[in-house]
Amino acid sequence: MEDVFQHFRPSERAFIEQVIGWKKEVEDQYAPKLTDFLDPRMSQIVHNIIGKNGDIQVSMTGLFDGAERQRALIYPDYFLPSEEDFNLVICQLSYPSKFVHLKHPDVLGALLSIGLERSKFGDIRVGPETVQFVVAKEVFEYVRLNLISVGQAKVEVGQLPTSDTLLPPDADWKEQSTTTSSLRLDTVIASVYPISRQKAAAFINGGKVKVNFALCEQVSFELQESDLISIRGLGRFIIQSIEGKTKKDKYRMKVGKMDRKS
């Protein structure tokens, strides 16, 4: 058991134990197990622990193309999962879009303010005249009845068939190859963006950096594959792969980068 934990951060131990418990539950009951929404790092941990070629399999979806937050379905290899097994609902907001422009933080804040746990809804997509987001089916009615405003705007929540046109990501991830002398948070940020380590440290110490949606103020925090880093004022990037070292002992990595909109 301990050799499993050595590949992950100590702070991730509780979640790893939960994933191991999910796997055992599926093995014992020989029936599928559906999780709440997971962030990219959590999804990577699930994939690593469940594996690809055993008697237990895992599939994930967040319905949107390129969804960051997804539900995982862990199941015996005899089971053939379908979209319906993920119990997801696409919500679309109706509001006076000619007079109101809603933003992602507004919608996120409104959902949290009605008491909805972050693990119960996935990505939020904001278009010129509409907003779409995905929720777990078991909370849809609660959201429909309780989400009546976003900021100062009155809204109504409707259900959208998955066959309808879904909004694309706010921006495309651009793949970038880079090298870095270490996997420290400040060093990696300075490798991905044209800024110094001191500037990167200032972002971190100033409370402007999140790792996997959680505030991180530790400049020496060590990053791993599938970590999602958000820097207020710069943008976001995800570590897609760490591909060994160069002859000069630097880490080679590929990242997906999404710059802040102008």
Secondary structure, 3 states (H helix, E strand, C coil): CHHHHCCCCHHHHHHHHHHHHHHHHHHHHCCCEEEEEECHHHHHHHHHHHCCCCCEEEEEECCCCCCCCEEEEEEECCCCCCHHHHCEEEEEEECCCCCCCCCHHHHHHHHHHCCCCHHHEEEEEECCCCEEEEEEHHHHHHHHHHCCEECCEECEEEEECCCCCCCCCCCCCEEEEEEECCCEHHHHHHHHCCCCHHHHHHHHHCCCEEECCEECCCCCCECCCCCEEEECCCEEEEEEEEEEECCCCCEEEEEEEEECCC
